[in-house]
Amino acid sequence: MKHFEYSPKGTCSIKMMFDIDENTDTVQNLEVIGGCNGNLKGIGALLKGMKVEDVISRLDGITCGIKPTSCPDQIAKALSAYEAQH
């Protein structure tokens, strides 16, 4: 299990922490500090067991209101950064 942390940009959330199973390349846990607590807990529950590449393809580019990004988009950015390191 690999633990990965990311500092999102342009959102209300301030930190994202992932546990990723390196053998299956799946998200096993997501915890987000800040942001819309209930929504982000729900997103974390939905992502559990999903392949990293599938999460990126589903969440990349989602915006929040007039902001050019969102917490889901930043999750995709975080996982893209994780992939770039591995």
N, C-alpha and C positions, 0 to 999 in steps of 0.2 A: 504494500500500500504506500503510495506516494502522497505526501501532504504538500499542497501548493497554495500560496497566498498571493493575492493581487489587490492593488489599490485602484479602484475604478476612478474614472475621470468624467466629470460632467453630470454626475447623478447625486442623489441624496445619500446613497450608501457610501461608506468610507472604507470598507474592507470586505473582501470575499475570500473565504477559506474552503478549499476543496480537498477531499480525499479521493484519489484516483487509483483504481486497481490497475497496475501496470501490466498484468498478465492479460487482461481482457480489454484494456483501454476504455474502461467505463467509469463514470462518476458514481461514487459510493456515498458521498456526503457533500452537502453544500451548506455553509453557514455564512450569512451576510450580516454585517454590522451596519446599522443605519438603513434608510430606505423604508419602504412599506412592509412592515414586519410580517403580517399575515400573508400577503401576496408572495413575498420572497420565501417564506416557509413552504408555501404551496408549490412554488416553482422547484424548490429543492427536493420536495417529495416526488414530483413528476420526473425529475432528472435522474433520480436514483436508478442505477442499472443501465442507463443509456450510454451508448458509445459517444466518446468525446466528439468525433466528427459529425455525428447526427445532431448533437446539441448545438454545435457551431452553425450548421446549415439551417436549423430551425429558428435560432434566435438572432443571428447576425442581421443588423440593419433595422431592428425594431426601434422606434422612437417613442418618446414620452412627451405628449403635448407639443410645445414648440421647440423642445430641445432636440438637437441632432442625434442624441443617443438615449439610452434607457438602461435600467438595471439588466434586463435580459440581453441587450446588445453588449453591455460590459461583461456579462458572463461569457458570451461568445468571444469577446476580445481576450478575456483572461485565459480561456481554454486554447485559443490560438497561440497566445504567448507560451502556454505550457507545452503545446506541440512543438513550437520552435526550439524549445530547450531539449527536446527528447528525440 
